[in-house]
Amino acid sequence: MSLSVFDDPGQPPGPAVLRRRLGPAATAWKALVDGVAERCGPVEELWSFGGAKFGWSLRLLRKGRVLLYLTPQEGRLLAGLVLGGKAVAAAREAGLPPALLAQVEAAPQYAEGRGLRVEVSGPDGVEGLLLLVGLKADPSVAPSVTAASPSRAARPRGGGGIRRGGR
């Protein structure tokens, strides 16, 4: 069984089946994709198959650098990111929710930084994750987690290909 609910290497998930399998977490998925684009500028969406163990996941990239990994699961998603030292230091000062900051602190340290996966099953925690992605993109800017972010207009996702960019 793979980490992703989508494990067929020849079949990347389409938008309708993605929403159906995510269930209530589909709103959080959309908020994360749109929020990263709003806060970090144009991002490329790249579906990637990580093998039988991991399945399909969506990478949100800016200038070739992965900002966030989104792994769809049944009724929820995993948001993964790797934070460098500067981003971790900024996260400590950014007013993150205590549970999210504890996950950052407990995340294993790799050469690239601290790697963490956060389980998301609804809208709670989306703002904190968006703050972390913003700190990863630019650790010198540490906005408060309470700053509201306007949502983008709904747009169709997926279809026609695996790689999409310029959002």
C-alpha positions in Angstrom: 0.0 0.0 0.0 1.4 3.4 -1.0 1.4 6.6 1.1 -0.9 8.2 -1.6 -4.4 6.9 -2.3 -3.3 7.0 -5.9 -0.9 4.2 -6.7 -1.3 3.4 -10.4 1.9 4.7 -12.1 0.2 5.1 -15.4 -2.7 7.2 -14.1 -2.1 10.5 -12.4 -5.2 11.7 -10.5 -7.7 13.9 -12.3 -9.5 16.8 -10.6 -12.8 15.0 -10.1 -11.4 11.8 -8.6 -9.0 13.8 -6.5 -11.9 15.8 -4.9 -13.9 12.6 -4.4 -11.0 10.8 -2.6 -10.0 13.8 -0.5 -13.6 14.3 0.6 -13.8 17.2 3.2 -10.0 17.8 2.8 -10.5 18.9 -0.8 -11.2 22.4 0.5 -7.9 22.4 2.4 -6.1 21.1 -0.7 -7.4 23.9 -2.8 -6.6 26.5 -0.1 -3.0 25.3 0.1 -2.5 25.3 -3.7 -4.1 28.7 -4.1 -2.4 30.1 -0.9 1.1 29.1 -2.0 0.5 30.8 -5.4 -0.8 33.9 -3.7 2.0 34.2 -1.1 4.9 33.0 -3.2 4.2 34.2 -6.7 3.7 32.0 -9.7 4.1 28.3 -8.9 4.3 25.3 -11.1 2.2 22.3 -10.2 3.9 19.0 -11.0 2.4 15.6 -10.3 5.1 13.1 -9.6 4.9 9.3 -9.1 7.3 8.3 -6.3 7.1 4.5 -6.8 5.0 1.8 -5.2 5.8 3.0 -1.7 4.7 6.6 -2.2 2.3 6.8 -5.1 1.3 10.1 -6.7 1.9 13.5 -5.0 1.7 17.1 -6.2 4.8 19.3 -6.0 4.4 23.0 -5.9 7.5 24.6 -7.3 8.8 28.1 -7.7 11.8 28.5 -10.1 12.4 24.8 -9.9 12.5 24.6 -6.1 9.9 22.5 -4.3 8.0 24.6 -1.8 5.4 22.1 -0.8 4.5 18.4 -1.4 0.9 17.4 -1.2 0.1 13.7 -0.9 -3.6 12.8 -1.3 -5.0 10.2 1.1 -8.5 8.9 1.7 -10.4 11.8 3.3 -7.2 13.7 4.1 -3.9 14.9 2.7 -0.3 15.0 3.9 1.5 18.3 3.4 5.3 17.9 3.3 8.1 20.4 3.3 11.7 20.7 4.2 12.8 23.8 6.2 16.3 25.1 6.2 17.9 26.6 9.3 16.9 30.2 8.6 13.2 29.1 8.0 13.2 27.1 11.3 14.6 30.1 13.2 12.0 32.4 11.6 9.2 29.8 12.4 10.2 30.0 16.1 9.5 33.7 16.0 6.4 33.7 13.7 3.6 32.9 16.1 2.8 29.5 14.7 0.2 27.4 16.5 2.0 25.5 19.3 1.2 22.0 17.8 2.7 23.0 14.4 5.8 24.5 16.0 6.2 21.3 18.0 6.1 19.3 14.7 8.8 21.6 13.3 11.0 21.2 16.3 10.5 17.4 16.3 11.1 16.9 12.6 14.2 14.9 11.7 17.2 16.9 10.5 18.6 16.1 7.1 21.4 17.7 5.0 18.7 19.8 3.3 16.9 20.8 6.5 14.1 19.6 8.7 11.6 17.4 6.9 8.1 17.2 8.1 4.7 15.9 7.0 1.6 17.4 8.4 -1.7 15.6 8.2 -4.6 17.8 7.1 -8.2 16.7 7.1 -9.9 20.1 7.1 -9.3 23.8 7.0 -7.7 23.9 10.5 -4.0 24.4 10.1 -4.0 25.7 6.5 -2.9 29.2 7.6 0.0 27.8 9.7 1.2 25.7 6.8 1.0 28.6 4.4 3.1 30.6 6.9 5.7 27.9 6.9 5.8 27.8 3.1 6.2 31.5 3.1 9.1 31.3 5.5 10.7 28.6 3.4 10.4 30.8 0.3 11.7 33.8 2.2 12.8 33.3 5.8 13.5 37.1 6.3 9.8 37.7 6.2 7.9 36.4 9.3 4.3 37.5 9.1 1.9 36.6 11.9 -0.2 33.5 11.4 -3.3 35.5 12.2 -2.9 37.6 9.0 -5.9 36.7 6.8 -5.3 35.7 3.1 -8.1 36.3 0.6 -9.1 33.2 -1.3 -8.7 33.0 -5.1 -11.6 32.4 -7.4 -12.3 28.8 -8.1 -10.6 27.4 -11.2 -10.6 23.9 -12.7 -7.6 21.8 -11.7 -5.7 19.1 -13.5 -6.8 17.3 -16.7 -4.8 17.5 -19.9 -1.3 16.9 -18.5 0.8 16.3 -15.5 2.9 19.5 -15.5 1.2 22.9 -15.1 2.8 26.2 -14.3 2.5 30.0 -14.3 -0.1 30.4 -11.6 
